[in-house]
Amino acid sequence: MEAFPQWALKTPASTAVWGPGAGSLNGFIYMIGGNNGVDMATNQRYDPVSNAWTTLAPMPGARTYPAVVGASNGKIYVFGGSLGGGYLNTVVEYDPGTNAWTNKAPMPTSRMGLGAAEYNGKIYVIGGWNGVLLTTNEEYDIASNTWVTKAAMPTARYQVSCAQSNGQIYAVGGYNAAPLNSNQSYDPVSNTWTVRANLTGARYLHGVTSIGGIVWAIGGFPTTNSTEFYNPSSNSWSNGGNLVQARYRVAAASTTSCVYALGGFTGAITVGTNEENCPPVILPIELISFTAKCDLNHHELKWSTASEKNNNYFDIERSVNGVDFKSIGIVKGAGNSYKTLNYNFTDKNLSNETTYYRLKQTDFDGRFNYSAIVVSDICKNKTEFEFDIFPNPATSILSIKSDNSDEINKEITITDAIGKVVLKTQINDLNASQININELSEGVYFISVISGDKKMVKKFVKQ
């Protein structure tokens, strides 16, 4: 196991609070809200370079146990929380450039003790409590200021904390009748959850953050001074060392080089304690976003990294079934970087099938990691047809709809993730077709529609 340095005390926050939210943006750490005898609206910013705090414009309203995200658009978002024992659905946006707050579209579900993390311009707000334990997973689109309900978390819990690592949202720990050691990841692309390796110790009222692809769980109850970190590549947890000051109701955030444990409650007093741990070894890259879309006569791939360490190159891989991938090009990496870098790649090889892409990142000593899979729209001409499937995920019935039904005798084939045909049938009308998938096992499938010499493929999930 790699040896990590000890946690070190840094300048404490100007205002001591327990139950705040925390996030990072542009090298600064923000600790927002919390409680110090009363619900607080405080907005405190820590500068690791000068080791100093600045008190900024307070939130429009006080709250305890909110979720805070420093987003890719350069703004800070605060979600929900509790106020006077009630549960909030309000969302506010902070602009560091103007030191001003703006109200945004409220969450569909009021709650406190929730987790949140961003991927590809969308923030996923997960779990919490509003009188009942929640599995709720709601997606906030930053650009459109709108909400969509997504696949529910498998385990209901509150005081859950979340972090994003290489396209996966990790929901770590929490409470459900007792402190939990649960670790579950959400894939925004497939809208599915996966159970991961459990924490070595159950905890809630803790902080969670990620740095260089590694997920950290910090403090909490009952393990008030312990920390541990999760490596997605090995699906394992390791000891991250003990905090100098044991505490729970603590928040966590990270820059590209260090992890921070902020505020909390010792069991006797509320503290503004600020501790720093700067791990020397991290995964090669921290992927912020990865997208693919059809742009006229080609597929345009774009991705961004927040940091890179020992990164040699990206191998772009393509698939027509989401399973079998082939390399189609190489993009040189930056080696070492601690600022946001943007990349792009153009694929001019078009087909009548849905196209899947992933990145294979390789460092200088040959080690590699894969990104999450993204899907590009079909680049179609006027003679091609398109179809939609819903609901997705589906449980028993999969419906098909198309605006083009000029050709009859369309062949429908469903294959599983390894390409095995599990269902085959003929239909005459794409606008009024339903397929019974009740007998299929849970998992990822691909449905193809063949009409004459044209073939279209869609991916769906059976729950």
N, C-alpha and C positions, 0 to 999 in steps of 0.2 A: 504494500500500500504506500502511496506517495505521502511523504511527511509534509504537513501544512504548518505554517507559523502559528504562534499563539495569538489569541484575540488581544487587541490593544485598546486601552481607553483613549478616546479622543475628546475634544471639547463637548461638554454636554449641551443639550438643547436649551434655549433661553427659557422656555416654559416646559415644565415637567408634565407629562400626560401618560395615561394608560389607555389602551384600546384605540390608538390612532391608525390611520392608513399611511402607507409610504410608497413612493415611487421615485424613479430617477429620470432625468432629462438633461441632455447636453452636459454631462459630467457633474451635475448637481443632484443632491438628494433632497427630496421634499417629504416632510412629515406633517400630516394634515389632520385636523380634528382630534378626537379623543376625549378624555375626561380627566378632570382634576377637582373632584367634588361636584362639578357640574359638567354638562356636555359643552364641548369647546368648538369654536369656529377657527381656531388658530391655523396659520399657514406659515411653517418655518422651513427655511432652506439652508442646507449645509453645503459648504464649499470644501471638498477634501484637500484642495491645493493650499488654501489659506488656513484650513482647520478652524473655520469661523462660521457662525450662524447669522442669518438675516431674517428678521420678522417681516413678512410680506402682507399684502391685503388679505384680511380674513374672508372666509367663505360667506356667502349670503345668509347661511343658517348653520347653527351648531349641529354636530352629530358625533356619535361614538360608534366604533366598530364599522366604519365604512370600508369600501374597497377603493384603492387609488391606483391609477395607471398613468405613467408617463408615455404618451402616444407618439407614433411616428410622424404626426403632423406638427409636432412641436408644442403641443398643449398637454395640460394635466387634466385628467377626468376623475371625478369623485362620484361614487355610486352608493346610494342607500345609506344604511346605518340606523342607529336608534336615536331618538330625541325624547327625553322625558318619559321613557318607558314605552313609547310608541315606535312603529316601524316605518321607515321612509322609503319612498320610491323615487325621490328626486335625484336628478343628475345635474352636476354643475361642471363647467369647463373653465380652467384657469389659463390665461395667456401671459406667460412670463414677460413678453415684450411690452405689454401695456400695464402689467400688474393689475389686471381686472378680471372679474368673473362674469360668466354668462350662463343662464339657465338653458338646459337642453331637454330633449324629449324624455319624459320620465320612464322608468322601468315599468314593464307590465306588471311585475310582482314586487310589492313592498317587502323589504327584508333587511336584516342586520346580520353581522357575522358571516358575510359572503366573501367569495374570492373572485378575482378578475385578472385577465391577462389579454394581451393583444396579439393578433396574427393577421397579416395581410390587410391592414386597414380596418379590421373589425375587432371589437372587444367582446370577450365572452365572460359573462357574469354568472357565477355558478354557486349553487347551494345557498345556505343561510337559514334563518329562522324568522317567522312572523306569527308565532303562536303554535306553529307546527314545524317539524323538521322538513327541509326542502331538498328535492333532487333537481330543482329548476336550473335550466341552462338557457340563458337568453343572449342573443347576439345583437350587439349594437354596431350599426354601420356609421362610422365617423363622418363620411362624406355626405350621406343622405339624412343623417340624424333620425334614423328609424330603427325599430326593433323587430326581430324575428325569433320565435321560439325554436330551439334546437333540441337534439336528443338529450333526454334527461340523464343525469349522473346516476350510475348504478346504485350508489349508497347514499341515502339521505343523511345530511349532517349540517351542523352549523359550526361557526368558528373554523371553517375550512380555509386554507390559504392556497393560492394558485400562482404558477409561473409558467412561462412559455419557453420551450427548448426545441429548436430545430423543427418548428411546425407542429409540435404537440403541446397541448395545454395540460399541465399536471395539477391535479387536485390532491393535496397532501394533508393527512391528518384530519382533525376535527372532532366533533362530539356527537354521539348517538347512544344515549343511555350510559355511556362510559367513553373515556378518551379513546380515539381510534388510531391504529397504525396503518390505515388504508392509504394506498397510493394508486390512483387511477388516472389514465391519460385520455384526453379527448382529441380526436383528429378532425379538424374543421373541414377538411376536404371530403372525407367519406361520411362525416356526421356520425361517427361511431366512437364508443368507449372501449378501452382495453385495461384490464387489471394488471398492474405492475408489481414489482417486488415491494413488500411491506417495509415501512420504517422499522428500524431496529427497536425503537421504543415508541409506544403510543403517546400522542401529544395533541393538545388543542390550546387555544389562546397563544399561538406561536406565530412566528414569521416565516415566510417562504419567499425566496427569490432565486434567480438563476444568473450564472456568469459563465460565459464561454461554453454554453451547452450543459453545464453541470447545475443541478437543482439542489438548493440548500434549505434545510429545515432547522429553525433556530429557536431555542428556548421553549417557552410554553409550560403547560401543566400536564402531568406532574414532573416532567423532566426539565426543571427550570433553568439549569445551567448548561445542559448538553446541546451540541449541534451535530448534525450529520449531513452528508452530501450524497446525491444520487447520480450515478453515471448511466445514462440511457443506453450506451453501447454495451455495457456488461449487465445491465438491469440489476444493479447492486448498490447498496448503501455502505458508506464508510464513515468512521468517526471524524468529525470536523473540529474537535477540541472543545474545551469548556469555556463558557463566557466568564469574564472577570466577575460580573455581577449577575447572580442568578435572578431570574425574573420571568413573569408571564404577562399576558396582555401586551406583548411586545410586537413591534413591526419590523420588517426587513426590506432592504432595497440594495441595489448594487450598481456600481459603475462598470466600465469595461475591465477594471483591474482589481476591484476590492468589493467585499461584502460588508454590509453594515447592519447592526442590531440596534434598534432605536426605541427609547422610552420604555414604559412598562410599569409593572407593580411587583414589589419584592415580597408581598404578603403582609408588609407593614406600612410601606410608604410608596408614593408615586414618584417615579424618577424620570429624569431627562437623559439618562445614561446613553452614550453613543460609543459603540465598540466597532472596531474595524478588523477585518481579516483579509489579507491580500494573498490568495493562493498562487504559487509560482507556476503551477502546471494546470492548464485548462485545455478543453477540446479545441481543435484547430480553428473553428469558426463559430461565430454566433449569427445564425441566419435570421434576419428580421422578416423578410418576405420572399416569396417565389411565386410568380404568376406566368401563365401562358394563355395566349388568345390568338385567334385568326385576325390578321390585318391585311385585308384585300387578298393578295395572292401568296401569302406566306404566314407561318406561325411565328409570333414574336414572343420570346421568353425574356423575362426580366427578374432579377433578384438583387437583394441588398444584404450586406453584412454589417453588423455593429462592431465586430472586432475579428481579427484574424491572427493566428499564431502558427508559424511554420507551414503556411498554406501554399502548396506548390501550384495546383491547378484544379479546375472544375471539369469533369467529364460529363457532357450532356448526353443523356440516354433517352431513347424514344421507344414506345410500345404502342401496338394497336389493340392490345387486349388487357393492358394494365398488369400483366404478369411477366411476359417475356420482353426484356429490354435489350436494345443494342446501342452502342455508342455512335453518335452522329457528329461529334465535334469536341474540341478542347478550348477552354478559355483560361488564360493564365491568371493565377491568384496573385495576391499582393505580398505574400510572404508573411510579414508582420505588420499589423495596422491596429490602431485604437480609435479610428474614426469611421463613420458610416461610408461605405463604398457601394456604388451601384454598378451592376453588370447587365449585359444583354446579349442575346444570341438569336439569329434569324435562321429558321428552318424553312427552306423553300420546297421541300418534298411534300406535296399535298396528296391526300387520298380522300376517298368517300367515307372514311371511317373516323370515329372519334380517336384522337391522338392523346397519349399519356406521356408525361415527361417526368424525369427525376434528375437530380444532380448527384454525381459521385465525386465528393471532395477528397482529394489525395494530398497528404503532406509530404515533406521532403524525404522522410524516411520510409515512405511507401504505405503507411497506414491510411485508411480511408473510412469515410462515413457517407451514408446515403441521406438525402433530404426526403421530406414527404413527397408523395406523388401529386402532381397537378394535372388537370385535364384542360385541353384546348378545344374550343368549338370547331365544328367541321367547316372547312373552307369550301363552300358549295357553290356550284354554278346554277343557272336557272333551270336546268333539266333535273336537278337533284331534288329529293324530298327530305323533309325533316319530321321527326316525331318526338313527342314528350311522353314520359311515364310518371305516374303518380299513384299513391303517395310514395315517397322515397326518403327514408326506409319504409318498407311495407311489411305487413304481417300475414295476410291471407290472400288478398286480391290486389293484383297489379293492373292498373288501367292504362290504356294507350290512346293517345290522341294525335292526329295529324291534320294539317290543313290541305294536304294533297292526297286524295284517294282516287285518282284517275285510273290507277291500275289495280286490278283485282288479283286474287290468289297470291297474297303476300305470305311469305314463309317466315315464321317466328321460331327462333332457336334461343334457348337459354343455356349458358355454360357456367360452370363453377370457376373458382379462382385458378384452377390448374388446367382449364380448358376442356374438361369433360362435359359432354352434352347431357343435361339433366331433364330437358323438356324440349319437344319439337311439335309444332302445330301449324295449321294454315288458317288464315283469316281473310275476309273479303273487304272489311271496312275498318280502317284504322281509327275512324272517329267514334266508333262504338264498340270497342273491344276490351274485354276484361279477361285476365288470365289468373286461374287459381294456382297460387304458389304455396298453399297451405302445407303441402307435403315436403317442401324443401326445408333443409336444415338451416339454422341461422348462419349468416355469413355474407360474403361479397359475391355477386353474380353479374354476368353480362348478358344483355338481351340484344339480339340482332334481328333486324327486319330486312328481308331480301325481297326486292320487287324488280323483276326483270334482271338487268345487269347491274342494278344499284343495291348497295348494302350499307346500312347504318347500324351503329352499335351504341348502346347506352349502358352505363354501370348503375347497379342498384344494390341496396342492402336489404336482406331478409332478416327481420327481427322475430 
